[in-house]
Amino acid sequence: MKSQSFYKQLGKDERYILTCCFFVFAVNGLYSMILGSMLPLISSEYQLSNVISGSLISAHQIGNLLASFIAGVLPIYIGRKNSVIFLCVFVIAGFLLMISTGNPLLLLLAFLFTGISRGSISNFNNSIVNEVSNSSAAAINFLHSVFAVGALLAPFLVIAGVNLMGSKGWKLAGIVIAVLAAVAMFLFSRAKLVDAKVQKKSKKMSYKFLKFIPFWINSGILFFYLCAEATINGWIVKYFVDSSIMTTEYAQVLASLLWAVILIGRLVVSAVGNKIPKKKILLVTSIGTTLFYMLLLSSRNTTVITLAIAGLGFSMAGIYPTTIANVGNTLKEYPMSLGMLLIIGGMGSILMPTITGALSDLFGIFAGMSAIVVAIFLMLVFVIINAFRGKSKA
């Protein structure tokens, strides 16, 4: 009960704002993770090539990257509450476009919209909850737990839609998300949210960090990790289905399992993170990611693949946050460094899904998924360089 004390200590208006944030973030988790489950059904419905399918995932990631800029600028002009409401419109527009047209350009726009909304709402929710709860760790952890619940339910929403409507059931799932986004807009419209005052800081915006070798090593780790993460999340269901390894339903359950294990892995890493050197954590998790992904590709046995998915998710879990922590000193000293690090990493999540799609069209989907091995191996190379480079200020 102690962890919930942050909620009891708040006034009625603040509680309502937090409830809105929790609901919106659950919806955010739902539509952020549902795209991978919907991709094979969308591709089949509209007869899309693998290049187009991969480009859709890349468009979502481009939107997610653009969100870091939009989230910083939009509230200055229209306020935070109006910004959240406005960005929920992008979710509705994105899913309604997916449902109503197979035009590749409009589908790319639809996936771009979902990415913009995903990243911006994530930024706003973290900021608002942190402010309203007076930086309560329990509140922030609960917020991300709610996101995880939405993410875990995503494949099951698609399964339920398919059971009700057959191959067009993904459209029902899209309509459900659009309705939930509309409910979120209504809830936020009633919130008494005061815009924070813009504080001008006299920090020198230096780019000296670009001369630091550790910054570039960790940028390399993040780039190739996000190459793998974005493509695995976006393509894994389609790979299992197109390769006739398993049913669409079981593949979607495995997509949910992957996310569940990533959540568990991050909790474990956060628990031991201060006891084990970050370089060792990165080395162990990167080796595990390499081995489990190769095991996944090398087998067509569902039991082996299920175990490989569990091992892969657990191994991947700590790489992103540990890499960010690994350059913690640089991020504190140079305000511009985090944005640059996220842009470099984000480019990996944009490029790799399209590359996988192109290779899949040319040589088959197994070849496309095998390309991820190259990204994971290059990530491991950077991790090894980081591990044996010796102590250095990062």
LINKAQUI-V424756 format. One record per residue. RES is the residue in one small letter. SS is DSSP state (H for helix, E for strand, - for the rest). PHI is phi in whole degrees, 0 to 359 (NA if undefined). D_LAST is the distance of its C-alpha to the last C-alpha in Angstrom with 2 decimals. Layout:
<<RES & SS & PHI & D_LAST> <RES & SS & PHI & D_LAST>>
This chain:
<<m & - & NA & 38.61> <k & H & 299 & 36.06> <s & H & 293 & 33.42> <q & H & 265 & 35.88> <s & H & 298 & 36.57> <f & H & 302 & 34.33> <y & H & 285 & 36.95> <k & H & 291 & 39.97> <q & - & 280 & 38.81> <l & - & 271 & 38.67> <g & - & 283 & 41.63> <k & H & 301 & 43.53> <d & H & 294 & 41.83> <e & H & 294 & 38.30> <r & H & 297 & 39.29> <y & H & 297 & 40.67> <i & H & 299 & 37.50> <l & H & 296 & 35.44> <t & H & 300 & 38.11> <c & H & 300 & 37.84> <c & H & 298 & 34.06> <f & H & 296 & 34.41> <f & H & 296 & 37.19> <v & H & 298 & 35.44> <f & H & 287 & 32.28> <a & H & 295 & 34.51> <v & H & 296 & 36.14> <n & H & 300 & 32.77> <g & H & 296 & 31.85> <l & H & 297 & 35.33> <y & H & 279 & 35.33> <s & H & 294 & 31.68> <m & H & 260 & 32.48> <i & H & 278 & 36.15> <l & H & 297 & 35.71> <g & H & 297 & 35.03> <s & H & 288 & 38.19> <m & H & 278 & 40.20> <l & H & 306 & 39.19> <p & H & 298 & 41.76> <l & H & 286 & 44.47> <i & H & 295 & 43.72> <s & H & 299 & 43.66> <s & H & 290 & 46.98> <e & H & 299 & 48.57> <y & H & 255 & 47.87> <q & - & 54 & 47.96> <l & - & 273 & 44.51> <s & - & 286 & 43.14> <n & H & 293 & 39.91> <v & H & 296 & 38.35> <i & H & 295 & 39.25> <s & H & 301 & 38.14> <g & H & 294 & 34.67> <s & H & 293 & 34.57> <l & H & 297 & 35.36> <i & H & 296 & 32.21> <s & H & 296 & 30.24> <a & H & 298 & 32.01> <h & H & 299 & 30.95> <q & H & 291 & 27.27> <i & H & 298 & 27.78> <g & H & 299 & 29.26> <n & H & 297 & 26.40> <l & H & 289 & 23.98> <l & H & 298 & 26.43> <a & H & 300 & 26.53> <s & H & 297 & 23.19> <f & H & 277 & 24.98> <i & H & 297 & 28.35> <a & H & 297 & 27.17> <g & H & 275 & 25.87> <v & H & 259 & 29.04> <l & H & 304 & 32.00> <p & H & 298 & 32.20> <i & H & 297 & 32.51> <y & H & 267 & 35.74> <i & H & 238 & 37.36> <g & - & 87 & 35.66> <r & H & 290 & 33.66> <k & H & 298 & 36.76> <n & H & 296 & 38.28> <s & H & 295 & 35.03> <v & H & 298 & 34.92> <i & H & 299 & 38.64> <f & H & 299 & 38.34> <l & H & 287 & 35.55> <c & H & 294 & 37.67> <v & H & 299 & 40.25> <f & H & 296 & 37.89> <v & H & 296 & 37.87> <i & H & 299 & 41.66> <a & H & 299 & 42.11> <g & H & 298 & 39.81> <f & H & 287 & 41.65> <l & H & 292 & 45.06> <l & H & 296 & 44.38> <m & H & 302 & 43.45> <i & H & 290 & 46.65> <s & H & 262 & 48.96> <t & - & 214 & 48.07> <g & - & 254 & 47.08> <n & - & 298 & 46.44> <p & H & 304 & 43.15> <l & H & 294 & 42.11> <l & H & 289 & 42.83> <l & H & 294 & 41.05> <l & H & 299 & 37.91> <l & H & 296 & 38.29> <a & H & 298 & 38.79> <f & H & 291 & 35.60> <l & H & 299 & 33.71> <f & H & 301 & 35.21> <t & H & 295 & 34.09> <g & H & 292 & 30.47> <i & H & 300 & 30.52> <s & H & 294 & 32.06> <r & H & 303 & 29.79> <g & H & 292 & 26.51> <s & H & 292 & 28.05> <i & H & 294 & 29.86> <s & H & 300 & 26.80> <n & H & 298 & 25.02> <f & H & 296 & 28.17> <n & H & 296 & 28.90> <n & H & 299 & 25.55> <s & H & 294 & 25.87> <i & H & 293 & 29.56> <v & H & 296 & 29.41> <n & H & 300 & 26.58> <e & H & 287 & 28.75> <v & H & 294 & 32.14> <s & - & 271 & 31.19> <n & - & 58 & 29.42> <s & - & 61 & 26.03> <s & - & 288 & 27.72> <a & H & 296 & 25.55> <a & H & 297 & 28.85> <a & H & 294 & 29.61> <i & H & 295 & 26.34> <n & H & 296 & 26.69> <f & H & 294 & 30.31> <l & H & 302 & 29.49> <h & H & 286 & 27.32> <s & H & 293 & 29.98> <v & H & 295 & 32.55> <f & H & 302 & 30.59> <a & H & 298 & 30.58> <v & H & 299 & 34.34> <g & H & 299 & 34.93> <a & H & 296 & 32.90> <l & H & 291 & 34.81> <l & H & 280 & 38.13> <a & H & 307 & 37.58> <p & H & 299 & 39.05> <f & H & 288 & 41.92> <l & H & 295 & 42.84> <v & H & 294 & 43.29> <i & H & 301 & 45.28> <a & H & 297 & 47.51> <g & H & 297 & 48.11> <v & H & 293 & 49.07> <n & H & 296 & 51.40> <l & H & 275 & 53.14> <m & H & 233 & 53.34> <g & H & 73 & 52.66> <s & H & 296 & 50.52> <k & H & 267 & 50.37> <g & H & 296 & 48.94> <w & H & 298 & 45.46> <k & H & 292 & 47.07> <l & H & 297 & 48.09> <a & H & 299 & 44.51> <g & H & 297 & 43.46> <i & H & 294 & 46.21> <v & H & 301 & 45.13> <i & H & 295 & 41.58> <a & H & 299 & 43.13> <v & H & 294 & 45.35> <l & H & 297 & 42.51> <a & H & 295 & 40.58> <a & H & 295 & 43.80> <v & H & 298 & 44.10> <a & H & 299 & 40.54> <m & H & 300 & 41.54> <f & H & 296 & 44.62> <l & H & 298 & 42.82> <f & H & 291 & 40.24> <s & H & 296 & 43.09> <r & - & 262 & 44.50> <a & - & 281 & 41.32> <k & - & 269 & 41.30> <l & - & 259 & 37.78> <v & - & 269 & 37.05> <d & - & 286 & 34.54> <a & - & 291 & 31.74> <k & - & 288 & 31.90> <v & - & 284 & 29.50> <q & - & 260 & 27.42> <k & - & 269 & 26.46> <k & - & 253 & 23.28> <s & - & 268 & 23.03> <k & - & 270 & 19.33> <k & - & 284 & 18.65> <m & - & 276 & 17.68> <s & - & 269 & 15.53> <y & - & 250 & 14.28> <k & H & 298 & 12.46> <f & H & 300 & 9.24> <l & H & 294 & 11.63> <k & H & 269 & 11.53> <f & - & 274 & 7.98> <i & H & 298 & 8.84> <p & H & 303 & 5.93> <f & H & 299 & 6.76> <w & H & 288 & 10.27> <i & H & 296 & 10.22> <n & H & 290 & 9.30> <s & H & 296 & 11.75> <g & H & 297 & 14.18> <i & H & 301 & 14.06> <l & H & 294 & 14.74> <f & H & 302 & 17.36> <f & H & 285 & 19.35> <y & H & 296 & 19.11> <l & H & 289 & 20.62> <c & H & 306 & 23.10> <a & H & 288 & 24.32> <e & H & 299 & 24.21> <a & H & 298 & 26.08> <t & H & 286 & 28.63> <i & H & 297 & 29.31> <n & H & 299 & 29.87> <g & H & 278 & 32.01> <w & H & 248 & 33.96> <i & H & 298 & 34.44> <v & H & 294 & 37.67> <k & H & 298 & 39.11> <y & H & 298 & 38.38> <f & H & 297 & 40.22> <v & H & 287 & 43.10> <d & H & 295 & 43.58> <s & - & 274 & 43.46> <s & - & 58 & 46.14> <i & - & 281 & 44.15> <m & - & 203 & 44.79> <t & - & 287 & 46.21> <t & H & 301 & 44.36> <e & H & 297 & 44.65> <y & H & 291 & 43.05> <a & H & 297 & 40.24> <q & H & 290 & 39.48> <v & H & 296 & 39.50> <l & H & 294 & 36.90> <a & H & 297 & 34.71> <s & H & 291 & 34.99> <l & H & 300 & 34.30> <l & H & 304 & 31.05> <w & H & 290 & 29.82> <a & H & 297 & 31.20> <v & H & 288 & 29.38> <i & H & 300 & 26.05> <l & H & 299 & 26.65> <i & H & 298 & 27.56> <g & H & 299 & 24.57> <r & H & 292 & 22.14> <l & H & 295 & 24.10> <v & H & 295 & 23.87> <v & H & 297 & 20.11> <s & H & 294 & 19.77> <a & H & 285 & 22.21> <v & H & 255 & 20.55> <g & - & 302 & 16.87> <n & - & 273 & 16.58> <k & - & 259 & 18.71> <i & - & 242 & 17.18> <p & - & 304 & 13.74> <k & H & 300 & 11.84> <k & H & 297 & 12.00> <k & H & 289 & 15.72> <i & H & 301 & 16.28> <l & H & 297 & 15.01> <l & H & 294 & 17.14> <v & H & 296 & 20.18> <t & H & 291 & 20.18> <s & H & 290 & 19.77> <i & H & 296 & 22.58> <g & H & 299 & 24.63> <t & H & 300 & 24.25> <t & H & 298 & 25.44> <l & H & 292 & 28.36> <f & H & 290 & 29.58> <y & H & 291 & 29.55> <m & H & 295 & 31.52> <l & H & 296 & 33.87> <l & H & 301 & 34.40> <l & H & 289 & 35.39> <s & H & 277 & 37.55> <s & - & 238 & 39.80> <r & - & 242 & 42.45> <n & - & 274 & 43.24> <t & H & 297 & 42.39> <t & H & 294 & 41.75> <v & H & 297 & 39.27> <i & H & 295 & 37.57> <t & H & 298 & 37.39> <l & H & 295 & 35.71> <a & H & 295 & 33.32> <i & H & 298 & 32.45> <a & H & 298 & 31.80> <g & H & 294 & 29.58> <l & H & 296 & 27.74> <g & H & 299 & 27.08> <f & H & 295 & 25.93> <s & H & 288 & 23.53> <m & H & 292 & 22.12> <a & - & 310 & 21.74> <g & - & 268 & 18.35> <i & H & 292 & 16.47> <y & H & 298 & 15.81> <p & H & 297 & 14.78> <t & H & 290 & 12.64> <t & H & 295 & 10.73> <i & H & 299 & 10.30> <a & H & 295 & 9.29> <n & H & 294 & 6.72> <v & - & 247 & 4.63> <g & H & 303 & 6.57> <n & H & 297 & 5.40> <t & H & 296 & 5.38> <l & H & 296 & 8.47> <k & H & 289 & 10.02> <e & H & 281 & 9.95> <y & - & 237 & 11.04> <p & - & 303 & 13.80> <m & H & 281 & 14.46> <s & H & 290 & 11.24> <l & H & 296 & 12.45> <g & H & 301 & 15.81> <m & H & 295 & 14.75> <l & H & 298 & 12.79> <l & H & 290 & 15.97> <i & H & 293 & 18.29> <i & H & 299 & 16.95> <g & H & 296 & 17.18> <g & H & 299 & 20.48> <m & H & 298 & 21.97> <g & H & 296 & 21.92> <s & H & 290 & 23.89> <i & H & 276 & 26.29> <l & H & 286 & 27.04> <m & H & 294 & 27.44> <p & H & 300 & 30.26> <t & H & 290 & 32.35> <i & H & 299 & 31.81> <t & H & 299 & 32.90> <g & H & 296 & 35.93> <a & H & 295 & 36.95> <l & H & 294 & 36.79> <s & H & 295 & 38.72> <d & H & 292 & 41.47> <l & H & 281 & 41.75> <f & H & 235 & 41.48> <g & - & 105 & 41.63> <i & H & 293 & 39.21> <f & H & 296 & 38.28> <a & H & 295 & 36.97> <g & H & 298 & 34.96> <m & H & 289 & 33.37> <s & H & 293 & 32.84> <a & H & 298 & 30.61> <i & H & 295 & 28.01> <v & H & 302 & 27.89> <v & H & 299 & 26.53> <a & H & 298 & 23.68> <i & H & 295 & 22.89> <f & H & 296 & 23.17> <l & H & 293 & 20.79> <m & H & 300 & 18.23> <l & H & 299 & 18.89> <v & H & 300 & 18.44> <f & H & 295 & 14.86> <v & H & 295 & 14.28> <i & H & 295 & 16.04> <i & H & 300 & 14.07> <n & H & 297 & 10.81> <a & H & 291 & 12.92> <f & - & 254 & 14.44> <r & - & 279 & 11.92> <g & - & 91 & 11.52> <k & - & 287 & 9.08> <s & - & 208 & 6.21> <k & - & 288 & 3.79> <a & - & 228 & 0.00>>
